[in-house]
Amino acid sequence: MNWEVVIGLEVHLQLATESKIFSGAATRFGAEPNTQACAVDLAMPGMLPVLNEQAVRYAVMFGLGIGAEIGLRSVFDRKNYFYPDLPKGYQISQFQEPIVGRGHFDIQLEDGSVRRIGITRAHLEEDAGKSLHEDFHNQTGIDLNRAGTPLLEIVSEPDLRSAEEAVAYLKTLHSLVTSLGISDGNMAEGSMRCDINLSLRPAGSEALGTRAEIKNVNSFRFVEKAIHHEIERQADILEAGGQVVQETRLYDAERDETRSMRSKEVANDYRYFPEPDLLPVVIEQSWVDSIRASLPELPAAKRERFIADYGLSAYDASVLAAERPLADFYEAVVKDCGDAKIAANWVQVELLGQLNRSDLALSQSPVDAQALAALLQRILDGSISGKIGKQVFEAMWAGEGDADSIIEARGLRQVSDSGALEAMVSEVIRANPEQVAQYLAADENRRKKLSGFFVGQIMKLSKGQANPQMVNDLLNQQLANAGGHGNT
Amino acid sequence: MHDLSVAELAHALRSREFTSTELTRHCLQRIRSLDSQYNSFITVDEAGALAAAASADARLAAGEQGPLLGIPLAHKDIFCTTGLRTSCGSKMLDNFVPPYDATVTRLLRDAGTVLLGKTNMDEFAMGSSSETSFYGNTRNPWDTARVPGGSSGGSAAAVAARLVPLATGTDTGGSIRQPAAFCGITGLKPTYGRVSRLGMVAYASSLDQGGPMARSAEDCALLLNAIAGLDPLDSTSSAHPVEDYTAQLRQPLTGLRIGLPREYFGEGLDTATGDRIHAALALLEQQGATLVDITLPHTGLSIPTYYIIAPAEASTNLSRYDGVRYGYRCEAPRDLHDLYTRSRQEGFGDEVKRRILVGTFALSAGYYDAYYRKAQQVRRLIRQDFLDAFASVDIIAGPTTPGPAFGLGTKTSDPLAMYLEDVYTLAVNLAGLPAMSVPAGLAAGLPVGLQLIGPHFDEARLLNVAHQLQQVSDWHRQTPGEASE
C-alpha cells in the first residue's frame, strides 16, 4: 500500500523575556538549581500571578510575523494535573481563547519548491520546572528555575507530508522567531521543543488516520529520525491489518525508537477552566499596530532584498537571510568591503566552513565582520590573491592578528613590481628551453595549456605572491619575443 | 481601656493618656485570662506585639499621627505574616511560617498597628461555624455553647469579647458578615477587588475578599482606609479611586432609598430575628430613609451556584498543598503517589476534602457544561438582579442570617443545613458587591445582624448608613457578659 504521511507539529517556544511570565524571577538558563524561583514560582500560599507584558508583546509579534489574527481578548485557563515540577498543581495556559489565531508561513524545500503551512493557533503558557532523576539515589531532584518561563505553544495544521517538510518547517520557524528576537531558539537548552503528531492514510484518501503523538523531540536531526521511525512503525501495523492506537509516545534518541508512555498519563482529564486570578487579556488594536510598525525585517523579505540589492542567487540569499545574526554579519562585511558577491562567497564558504569544523556558533567566531571585510579589501585591491587570502584567513582564525599585520609579518604581499616579475619570468624561460620550444611549435590551443606550466613555475619561484595578471602579461610578452628571436 | 473605640484609643494614645505598650499589655492580659473560654486565637505573638507597640510608642513620641498608630489588632490566620505561623486553620499548614507579608498585613504593619496574634477560623475558610478548624472550634462569647459563625469566627469572637479592638476577616460567601452577626459586631465585606488578595491564602479566588471586623462602622472605616486600594501584585484588585471612608459617615440619611428584597423576608427567617431587623429599619426610616419593596428573583439559585463555583476554584487552589515544598508531609512515603495521597488525606479535614471532591467533579470532562458553565451563567443573572435593583434604590437591607447563632455541633453532620445558613450572604459574593453586617439588637439574648448591601465600590455609603444607625442605637455597644475573669 502507498501511504500518505500526515504530520502536525506543536512547538513549545521559550520567549526571551528577562523575567518569568507571571513573576519577577529571572529566566537565565543554567543557573544553580532553585536560585531563580520566587514565592510565586514555588506556589507559596496566597501568591498570585501577574502577567508579563513583554510576553504578550512577543506573542503578538509572532502572530504578526505569520499573518495571523491577533486575539484582542484572550483568556488564561488552569490546566490541572499533579506533578512535582508543577508547583501549583495546575499550569496557567490558554485553552479556548488564545492570543494568536489562524496564520501561516511558507517553507522552502531542497528542490526549491515552496509550500505554505497553516498555523492553527499559538497561545501563551508557563513552563514547568525540571525533575532531575540523575545524581539522586532513589530520589528525584526538583529544579524550579524553569517553572514559569514564558512559553508560546505554536500548533501547526496537519499540513506536513514528510520528515523533510517537518524539518524545513522547524528551520523556517526557528529563523522567524530568532529574526523577530522573541526567542533564542536554542534547541539544546530546550528553548524550542517539538511534539510530533503523525498519522498515515492510503494515498488519495481524504479521511485522517489515527495519530500518535511523539513528545519532546529536541533537535532537527531527532525530529527527522523520530518521524522516519514512526512512519515505519505505523506502516508495519497497518500493513499487518492492525490499528494504530491513539497515544503519546516518547522518542528515545539513544535507541532511535519511539515507545508508548504510560496510558495513565494519556487519560488525564485536565479540568480546564478560566484562571480566576487573572483578568482576560484585552489589548488595543492601536498597540498591535504600533508593534506591527516596529517589527524587524522578516527572513522572507530579507531574502528578496538580498537577491534584488546584492544580486545574490536564490540559494545564497536564503542561506544568508535565514538567521539574523548571520544576515547581520554578512551585511556588515558588505558594507565595509563594498563587494556583495565576494562577501557572500567568503561568508558562506570560509567563515561557515571554519565555524562548522570548529563547532562554534557565529557569536563565538574569532574573526568578526570588520576583520573579514579588511581581508577582502586586500584581495579586492590586489594586495594579495584569493589563494593567499585563505592562508591569511586561517592565520586570523588562529588568532595571529588582523589581515594587514599577517600579510606584513609573513611577507605575503603580492609581487606587482614589473622589474622583479620580469626577472622571474626570464629565469623560468631560460631554465626550460625544451618547454619553450614545445610552446613555440604548438598551435594556439596547446599554447594555452603549456603556458600554465610556466605560470606554475613562476608562482612557485615567487612563493605564490606574484600578481597572476601581471605574470600572464609578462609571460606572453617574453614568449612572443623568444619566438621572434628563433625566427630571425 | 478595652471598651474604647478605635478612634477613642487613637486619641488617648496621641494625648499620652496611656501608651501603646500599656494598651497592648492590657489586651494580651485579657487574651491570656479569657481566651481559654472562646479559643478565638490560634497563635498569640506576645513578643512581636510588644516590640511593635514599643516601635509605635517611639513613633507617637516623635509626633506621628496615624489613625491606627499603636492600635492592637488581630489577623484571621489566613493572612500571611512574615515569621509568624499562618495555618489557615489546617493541619496542612500547621508548620508553615511565611517568609512574606500579605499586602493587607504589610499595610497595617506600616500603619503602625500592633499585631497581637492570629485568629481561629474554619479550615481554609470553608465553613459557617468555625468548627472545622484543626485547632478546635471557637465558641461564641454570648453563649459558649454556641458557634461564633464562620469562617472568620475567631476574629468575630475576639472583637466581641473585647480581647482586641480590631480584626481582619475574609468573606467568600458570608465569612465576615455571618460571624459578625452571630457575635454582635460590625463587619464589612468590601467590593471584590477593593482589597488586595496577595498573601491571603486562597479559597475561591473569584469570591474571596478581605475586610474589617470591629465594634462600630467608624472603626471599620478606619481599618478599610488602611487596606483599600490597587495592588500591582494582585491582577484582580481594582484601580477604582479609594475614598476616605470616614468622610461621609456623618451625612444625614434624608432621601435614602433602602430596598427590601422580598426573598430575604420570606419562609426560613426566624421570627424574632425578623422583628429585630424591622426595628432597625424603622430607626433608619425615622432618620429620613424610605423603605422600598424590591425583588431579587434569582436569590434561590445562589446556594447551588456558590456551591459549584467556590468548590471548583478551591479544588485547584488547594492542589499546591501536595507535601512537596512546604506544609504537612506524611511519614515515610513509599512513592510519589503515596506522598500525594497520604499527605493530603492526613493534612486536610473532612469539609475541605468534601469541597475538593465536589469541585473536581464539577470541573470534570462531561460535567463542566452542566455544572461550572451553567453556574457562571446563573452568576451573571444574580449580578444582574442587583444591578437592576440599584436602578431604583441606593442600598439594599435585610437580615444577615436566617436566625441567631446555633448550638455547637448541631449542624456539623448535616452539610446541607450548614450551607443554608449562607442563604442571604452568598449572592453578594457572586455579584462582587460590598456588604456589611451591623448589630440590630438581641433576640432571646443572642445578637442579630442587619445586612446592608451597596452598589459596587459604594462602601462609603454603607458605612454612612451603619454609622447613622449607630448614632441612634446602642446595639453595637452591647457586650456579652464575662463568665469569669
HADDOCK unambig.tbl for C-alpha pairs under 7 A between the chains (distance, minus, plus):
assign (segid A and resid 43 and name CA) (segid B and resid 320 and name CA) 6.49 0.50 0.50
assign (segid A and resid 45 and name CA) (segid B and resid 199 and name CA) 6.76 0.50 0.50
assign (segid A and resid 45 and name CA) (segid B and resid 201 and name CA) 5.27 0.50 0.50
assign (segid A and resid 46 and name CA) (segid B and resid 198 and name CA) 5.64 0.50 0.50
assign (segid A and resid 46 and name CA) (segid B and resid 199 and name CA) 3.93 0.50 0.50
assign (segid A and resid 46 and name CA) (segid B and resid 200 and name CA) 4.72 0.50 0.50
assign (segid A and resid 46 and name CA) (segid B and resid 201 and name CA) 4.11 0.50 0.50
assign (segid A and resid 46 and name CA) (segid B and resid 202 and name CA) 5.76 0.50 0.50
assign (segid A and resid 47 and name CA) (segid B and resid 198 and name CA) 5.83 0.50 0.50
assign (segid A and resid 47 and name CA) (segid B and resid 199 and name CA) 5.65 0.50 0.50
assign (segid A and resid 48 and name CA) (segid B and resid 198 and name CA) 6.18 0.50 0.50
assign (segid A and resid 48 and name CA) (segid B and resid 233 and name CA) 6.93 0.50 0.50
assign (segid A and resid 48 and name CA) (segid B and resid 234 and name CA) 6.22 0.50 0.50
assign (segid A and resid 50 and name CA) (segid B and resid 233 and name CA) 6.14 0.50 0.50
assign (segid A and resid 50 and name CA) (segid B and resid 234 and name CA) 6.88 0.50 0.50
assign (segid A and resid 50 and name CA) (segid B and resid 235 and name CA) 6.00 0.50 0.50
assign (segid A and resid 80 and name CA) (segid B and resid 316 and name CA) 6.99 0.50 0.50
assign (segid A and resid 84 and name CA) (segid B and resid 324 and name CA) 6.85 0.50 0.50
assign (segid A and resid 87 and name CA) (segid B and resid 320 and name CA) 6.00 0.50 0.50
assign (segid A and resid 88 and name CA) (segid B and resid 319 and name CA) 6.21 0.50 0.50
assign (segid A and resid 88 and name CA) (segid B and resid 320 and name CA) 4.42 0.50 0.50
assign (segid A and resid 89 and name CA) (segid B and resid 319 and name CA) 4.88 0.50 0.50
assign (segid A and resid 89 and name CA) (segid B and resid 320 and name CA) 5.30 0.50 0.50
assign (segid A and resid 269 and name CA) (segid B and resid 364 and name CA) 6.83 0.50 0.50
assign (segid A and resid 269 and name CA) (segid B and resid 365 and name CA) 6.51 0.50 0.50
assign (segid A and resid 271 and name CA) (segid B and resid 363 and name CA) 5.27 0.50 0.50
assign (segid A and resid 271 and name CA) (segid B and resid 364 and name CA) 5.31 0.50 0.50
assign (segid A and resid 271 and name CA) (segid B and resid 365 and name CA) 6.48 0.50 0.50
assign (segid A and resid 276 and name CA) (segid B and resid 205 and name CA) 5.78 0.50 0.50
assign (segid A and resid 276 and name CA) (segid B and resid 206 and name CA) 5.49 0.50 0.50
assign (segid A and resid 277 and name CA) (segid B and resid 205 and name CA) 6.22 0.50 0.50
assign (segid A and resid 277 and name CA) (segid B and resid 235 and name CA) 6.78 0.50 0.50
assign (segid A and resid 277 and name CA) (segid B and resid 236 and name CA) 6.43 0.50 0.50
assign (segid A and resid 278 and name CA) (segid B and resid 235 and name CA) 5.75 0.50 0.50
assign (segid A and resid 278 and name CA) (segid B and resid 236 and name CA) 6.38 0.50 0.50
assign (segid A and resid 279 and name CA) (segid B and resid 235 and name CA) 6.77 0.50 0.50
assign (segid A and resid 279 and name CA) (segid B and resid 236 and name CA) 6.46 0.50 0.50
